[in-house]
Amino acid sequence: MDKLTLVETRETRENFMDGHFDEEYEMPGLGRWIKRNVWLLVRLFMVLVFTFGTTLIADQFSYGLQDEAVELSVAEINAGELPAGLRNGDYVRITGTADVGEDLTPENLGGPESQIGISTRYSVAYFYFLLEETGDNLMIQTAQGLPDFDGGEMVWEGKFSNLGTVIFFSTTSEGLEVANLPTRQNIPVIETGDTPAAYRDLFPAYSSVIVVWVVSIFWLVRKRNKPFV
């Protein structure tokens, strides 16, 4: 019989008086362990919260560290091929001409004549359109506004994704259908609003979250179940 069993047996015997148990005595169990380790659980909960926050910004932090964009070629896109090792979330670039309508008035924007799909939610608007060189094989996403289309080739760069992983997918599909644009989930998308430079501006905030997470782990290991005060 191990030491823990002997202690629990002794405590049970000491609390058994005159043929009945002491009403204030609690049998060993999970509830009793929780009461005895409240501060440990509080610290552990705080570590979990900061760990969750750190995992949310890990991809953004990694993306912000990318310097050189992966060049996408029109030939590869049209052949359904991608550069070796390319994955969602990578920084990419392609040169092409926006395939949009001539009349982009507010009344036509988002309709078939504009050839631009719009997805709006929480006062944030995302615009989708194709390139003349790649047709239905690639889509460009811009946020909050449209670029100044001059009818010529432009460089489009940003985060690589596909229609199945873009933000607000259901709303996006509806907007694409209204504009008579393809809705296949495997169509590659370049999210031009997400560039590494934009994320680097947020590095101070990201770094502070990571520092607090590390401190919370150190605090848990050092203090464990000691009361705050």
C-alpha positions in Angstrom: 0.0 0.0 0.0 1.5 3.3 -1.0 1.9 6.4 1.1 -1.2 8.2 -0.4 -3.5 5.3 0.4 -2.3 5.2 4.1 -2.9 9.0 4.4 -6.4 8.7 3.0 -7.2 5.7 5.3 -6.0 7.6 8.4 -8.0 10.7 7.5 -11.1 8.6 7.0 -10.6 6.8 10.4 -10.0 10.1 12.2 -13.2 11.6 10.8 -15.3 8.6 11.7 -16.8 9.2 15.2 -19.5 7.4 17.2 -20.5 5.3 14.3 -21.1 8.1 11.8 -19.0 10.4 9.6 -18.2 14.0 10.4 -20.6 16.0 8.2 -17.9 18.6 7.4 -15.5 16.0 6.2 -15.1 15.6 2.4 -14.0 12.4 0.8 -10.9 12.6 -1.4 -11.8 13.3 -5.0 -11.6 15.8 -7.9 -13.7 18.4 -6.1 -11.4 18.4 -3.1 -8.3 18.6 -5.4 -9.8 21.6 -7.3 -10.4 23.4 -4.0 -6.8 22.8 -2.9 -5.4 24.0 -6.2 -7.5 27.0 -7.1 -4.5 29.3 -7.8 -2.8 26.7 -9.9 -5.9 26.4 -12.1 -6.2 30.1 -12.3 -2.7 30.5 -13.5 -3.1 27.6 -15.9 -6.2 29.1 -17.4 -4.4 32.4 -18.0 -1.6 30.5 -19.8 -4.1 28.8 -22.0 -5.7 32.1 -22.9 -2.4 33.7 -23.9 -1.4 30.5 -25.7 -4.6 30.7 -27.8 -3.8 34.3 -28.6 -0.3 33.4 -29.6 -1.4 30.7 -32.0 -3.8 33.2 -33.7 -0.9 35.6 -34.5 1.7 33.0 -35.3 0.9 32.8 -39.0 0.7 36.6 -39.3 4.0 37.0 -37.6 5.6 34.4 -39.9 4.0 36.0 -43.0 5.4 39.4 -42.0 8.9 38.0 -42.0 8.7 37.1 -45.7 10.8 39.4 -47.9 10.7 38.2 -51.4 7.4 37.3 -53.2 7.1 34.1 -55.1 6.6 34.9 -58.8 3.6 33.3 -60.4 3.7 32.8 -64.2 0.7 33.0 -66.5 1.7 29.8 -68.2 1.8 27.9 -64.9 -1.5 29.2 -63.7 -3.3 28.4 -66.9 -1.8 24.9 -66.9 -3.1 24.4 -63.3 0.4 24.2 -61.9 2.0 26.1 -59.0 5.7 26.7 -58.1 7.1 23.9 -56.0 6.6 24.3 -52.3 4.0 27.1 -52.6 1.3 26.9 -50.0 -1.6 29.1 -48.7 -0.4 32.1 -46.8 2.8 32.6 -48.9 3.7 36.0 -50.4 3.2 35.9 -54.1 3.2 38.2 -57.2 1.9 38.1 -60.7 1.8 40.6 -63.6 -1.5 40.9 -65.5 -4.3 43.0 -66.8 -7.5 43.3 -64.8 -10.5 41.8 -66.7 -13.2 44.3 -65.6 -16.1 46.1 -67.3 -15.7 49.6 -68.7 -18.6 51.2 -66.8 -17.7 50.9 -63.1 -20.3 53.3 -61.8 -21.7 52.7 -58.3 -25.0 51.5 -59.9 -23.2 48.8 -62.0 -20.5 47.8 -59.5 -21.0 44.2 -58.3 -23.3 43.3 -61.3 -22.5 41.3 -64.4 -21.5 44.4 -66.4 -18.8 45.3 -64.0 -17.3 41.8 -63.9 -16.4 42.5 -60.3 -17.8 40.5 -57.4 -18.4 42.2 -54.0 -18.5 40.6 -50.6 -19.5 43.0 -47.8 -19.9 42.2 -44.1 -19.4 44.3 -40.9 -18.8 47.4 -43.1 -15.8 45.8 -44.7 -15.9 45.3 -48.5 -13.9 42.8 -50.5 -13.7 43.1 -54.4 -13.0 40.1 -56.7 -12.1 40.1 -60.4 -10.2 38.1 -62.9 -7.1 38.8 -65.1 -7.3 38.8 -68.9 -4.1 36.6 -69.1 -5.3 33.9 -66.7 -9.1 33.9 -67.3 -11.0 31.7 -64.8 -7.8 30.2 -63.4 -6.9 33.0 -61.0 -8.7 35.7 -59.0 -7.6 39.0 -57.5 -9.0 40.2 -54.2 -8.8 43.9 -53.1 -10.1 45.2 -49.8 -11.9 48.5 -49.0 -11.6 49.8 -52.5 -10.6 49.3 -56.2 -7.3 50.2 -57.8 -7.1 52.7 -60.5 -7.6 50.5 -63.6 -5.7 52.0 -66.5 -6.3 49.3 -69.0 -2.7 48.0 -68.9 -0.7 45.4 -67.1 -0.2 45.9 -63.3 1.7 44.0 -60.7 -0.6 42.2 -58.2 1.0 41.0 -55.0 -0.2 39.7 -51.7 -1.1 36.6 -49.7 -1.8 33.4 -51.7 -5.1 31.6 -50.9 -8.1 30.1 -52.8 -11.8 30.8 -52.9 -12.4 28.0 -50.4 -10.4 29.8 -47.7 -11.1 33.5 -48.3 -12.9 35.4 -45.5 -16.7 35.3 -45.5 -16.8 32.5 -48.1 -20.6 32.2 -48.2 -21.1 35.9 -48.8 -18.2 35.9 -51.3 -19.9 33.1 -53.3 -23.1 35.0 -53.5 -21.3 38.1 -54.7 -19.4 36.1 -57.4 -22.6 34.5 -58.7 -24.3 37.9 -59.0 -21.3 39.1 -61.1 -21.3 35.9 -63.2 -17.8 35.0 -61.9 -16.6 31.5 -61.2 -17.1 30.1 -57.7 -15.0 27.0 -57.7 -13.3 26.7 -54.3 -10.0 25.6 -55.7 -9.4 28.8 -57.8 -6.2 30.5 -56.6 -6.7 34.0 -55.1 -4.2 36.7 -54.4 -5.3 38.8 -51.5 -3.6 42.1 -52.3 -4.7 43.8 -49.1 -2.4 41.5 -47.1 1.3 42.2 -47.7 4.2 41.5 -45.3 4.9 45.2 -45.0 1.4 45.7 -43.5 1.9 43.0 -40.9 5.4 44.3 -40.0 3.7 47.4 -38.8 1.9 45.3 -36.2 5.1 43.5 -35.0 5.2 45.6 -31.7 1.7 44.4 -30.8 2.5 40.8 -31.8 5.7 40.9 -29.8 4.0 42.1 -26.7 1.5 39.2 -26.9 4.4 36.7 -27.2 6.3 38.3 -24.3 3.2 38.1 -22.1 2.7 34.5 -23.0 6.3 33.6 -22.1 6.0 35.5 -18.8 2.7 33.7 -18.0 4.4 30.3 -18.4 7.3 31.3 -16.2 4.8 32.6 -13.6 3.0 29.3 -13.7 6.1 27.2 -13.2 7.5 29.5 -10.5 4.4 30.2 -8.4 2.3 27.1 -9.1 -0.4 27.1 -6.4 0.8 30.0 -4.3 -1.9 32.7 -3.6 -1.7 35.9 -5.5 -1.3 37.9 -2.3 
